[in-house]
Amino acid sequence: MRPARALPVLAALVVAGFAIFGWSWHGAKHARYVPLQVPWVISGGLAGLALIGLSMVSWHIYLCRSDDADHRAEWDAFTREAIDVLADR
């Protein structure tokens, strides 16, 4: 199995997405009127949601590709071993 260098970066992006949610809530909390809160909630909510979604999808793709590479490596090792056994006959 290869070292997972991308996972800490993607985990940090998920945390950053939740931090954007917190920043958005903090900005909306200090606005007195609802029409002044809406831009905070929409911009921060959409940006946070987009960052979390992008990070989680990238994480899933990375894990699927890593599992697929491990599976292909095992299959190649099995194939080489079978060829060696048949060559020794």
Sequence and secondary structure as in RCSB ss.txt:
>XXXX:A:sequence
MRPARALPVLAALVVAGFAIFGWSWHGAKHARYVPLQVPWVISGGLAGLALIGLSMVSWHIYLCRSDDADHRAEW
DAFTREAIDVLADR
>XXXX:A:secstr
    SHHHHHHHHHHHHHHHHHHHHHHHHT SSHHHHHHHHHHHHHHHHHHHHHHHHHHHHHHHHHHHHHHHHHH
HHHHHHHHHHHHT 
